[in-house]
Amino acid sequence: MEGVETTDHAKRKIFLRPKFAYWDKGIMAVIGKNVSVMRTEKVRMKGFFAWIA
């Protein structure tokens, strides 16, 4: 009976898990010293201001 209980427990863990949700926060890349690019859903920046963001 232990095997059946373990299987039931595993099934509950797998099927009752919340759905995976991904939230894209944007991209940021450093190009050089004090220079970078940044893009989010509403904002795009490049240069020094993107580097300090």
C-alpha positions in Angstrom: 0.0 0.0 0.0 3.0 2.3 0.5 3.6 2.4 -3.3 0.0 3.4 -4.0 0.1 6.2 -1.4 3.4 7.5 -2.9 2.0 7.4 -6.4 -1.2 9.3 -5.3 0.9 11.9 -3.5 3.1 12.4 -6.6 0.1 12.8 -8.8 -1.4 15.4 -6.5 1.9 17.3 -6.5 2.2 17.3 -10.3 -1.4 18.1 -11.2 -2.2 20.7 -8.5 0.9 22.8 -9.3 0.1 26.4 -10.3 0.7 27.3 -14.0 4.0 28.8 -14.9 3.8 32.5 -15.8 6.7 34.5 -17.2 6.9 38.3 -17.0 9.3 39.9 -19.5 11.1 42.7 -17.8 12.9 43.8 -20.9 16.5 43.7 -22.1 19.7 45.4 -21.1 23.2 45.0 -22.7 26.5 46.7 -21.9 28.3 47.7 -25.1 31.4 49.3 -23.6 32.6 51.4 -20.8 29.8 53.7 -19.7 27.7 52.8 -22.8 24.7 50.4 -22.9 21.2 49.9 -24.4 18.0 49.2 -22.5 14.5 48.3 -23.7 11.4 47.6 -21.8 7.8 47.6 -22.8 7.4 51.4 -22.5 11.0 52.8 -22.4 14.0 52.7 -24.7 17.3 54.1 -23.7 20.9 54.1 -25.0 24.1 55.6 -23.9 25.2 56.6 -20.5 21.6 57.0 -19.1 20.9 53.4 -19.9 24.2 52.3 -18.3 23.2 53.9 -15.0 19.6 52.6 -15.1 
